[in-house]
């Protein structure tokens, strides 16, 4: 029983301490400067996330002319893959 009471008390203290970190406005109370600065910083972060990135130069274009010679082809063709399907030399053991 003592253990349960102790756990409940610790939980209530932790909840009260967590509530003190983020105070709420009561009635006609004005927000503090730190609250306003925090809100402004969060708004700027949200604006950065929602904004589009700046367009960069043309970059790599698929099927372009390549580095050295115009019209240079792609890499040489690789030989075809051959898969040999053989039956096992010995039949599988069955017990």
LOTINU-108921 format. One record per residue (C-alpha): x negated, y negated, z. Coordinates in steps of 0.5 Angstrom, whole numbers, plus 500, padded with zeros to 3 digits. Example, Ala and Ser with C-alpha at 12.3 -4.5 7.8 and 13.67 -1.06 7.14 Angstrom:
<rs>
+-----+-----+-----+
!  c1 !  c2 !  c3 !
+-----+-----+-----+
! 475 ! 509 ! 516 !
! 473 ! 502 ! 514 !
+-----+-----+-----+
</rs>
This chain:
<rs>
+-----+-----+-----+
!  c1 !  c2 !  c3 !
+-----+-----+-----+
! 500 ! 500 ! 500 !
! 494 ! 495 ! 502 !
! 491 ! 497 ! 495 !
! 498 ! 495 ! 491 !
! 498 ! 488 ! 495 !
! 491 ! 487 ! 494 !
! 492 ! 488 ! 486 !
! 498 ! 484 ! 486 !
! 495 ! 478 ! 490 !
! 489 ! 478 ! 485 !
! 493 ! 478 ! 479 !
! 497 ! 472 ! 482 !
! 491 ! 468 ! 483 !
! 488 ! 470 ! 476 !
! 494 ! 467 ! 473 !
! 494 ! 461 ! 477 !
! 487 ! 460 ! 475 !
! 489 ! 461 ! 468 !
! 494 ! 456 ! 468 !
! 490 ! 451 ! 471 !
! 485 ! 451 ! 464 !
! 491 ! 449 ! 460 !
! 495 ! 444 ! 463 !
! 502 ! 442 ! 461 !
! 505 ! 435 ! 460 !
! 511 ! 434 ! 465 !
! 516 ! 429 ! 465 !
! 513 ! 422 ! 462 !
! 506 ! 424 ! 463 !
! 501 ! 421 ! 458 !
! 496 ! 426 ! 455 !
! 489 ! 426 ! 457 !
! 483 ! 424 ! 452 !
! 480 ! 431 ! 452 !
! 487 ! 433 ! 450 !
! 488 ! 428 ! 444 !
! 480 ! 430 ! 442 !
! 482 ! 437 ! 442 !
! 488 ! 437 ! 438 !
! 484 ! 432 ! 433 !
! 479 ! 438 ! 433 !
! 484 ! 443 ! 432 !
! 487 ! 439 ! 426 !
! 481 ! 438 ! 422 !
! 479 ! 446 ! 423 !
! 486 ! 447 ! 420 !
! 485 ! 442 ! 414 !
! 478 ! 445 ! 413 !
! 481 ! 452 ! 412 !
! 487 ! 450 ! 408 !
! 483 ! 446 ! 403 !
! 480 ! 449 ! 397 !
! 473 ! 449 ! 396 !
! 469 ! 444 ! 391 !
! 469 ! 447 ! 384 !
! 462 ! 448 ! 382 !
! 458 ! 449 ! 375 !
! 460 ! 453 ! 370 !
! 456 ! 459 ! 373 !
! 456 ! 466 ! 370 !
! 460 ! 467 ! 364 !
! 462 ! 474 ! 363 !
! 459 ! 476 ! 356 !
! 455 ! 470 ! 355 !
! 448 ! 470 ! 351 !
! 444 ! 473 ! 357 !
! 437 ! 470 ! 359 !
! 432 ! 471 ! 353 !
! 435 ! 472 ! 347 !
! 442 ! 470 ! 344 !
! 446 ! 476 ! 342 !
! 442 ! 481 ! 346 !
! 446 ! 487 ! 348 !
! 447 ! 490 ! 354 !
! 443 ! 496 ! 357 !
! 441 ! 502 ! 353 !
! 447 ! 507 ! 353 !
! 445 ! 513 ! 358 !
! 446 ! 520 ! 356 !
! 452 ! 524 ! 357 !
! 453 ! 527 ! 363 !
! 454 ! 535 ! 362 !
! 457 ! 539 ! 368 !
! 456 ! 546 ! 368 !
! 461 ! 551 ! 371 !
! 459 ! 558 ! 372 !
! 462 ! 563 ! 376 !
! 458 ! 566 ! 382 !
! 453 ! 571 ! 381 !
! 456 ! 575 ! 387 !
! 463 ! 576 ! 389 !
! 465 ! 573 ! 395 !
! 465 ! 577 ! 402 !
! 471 ! 579 ! 404 !
! 472 ! 582 ! 411 !
+-----+-----+-----+
</rs>
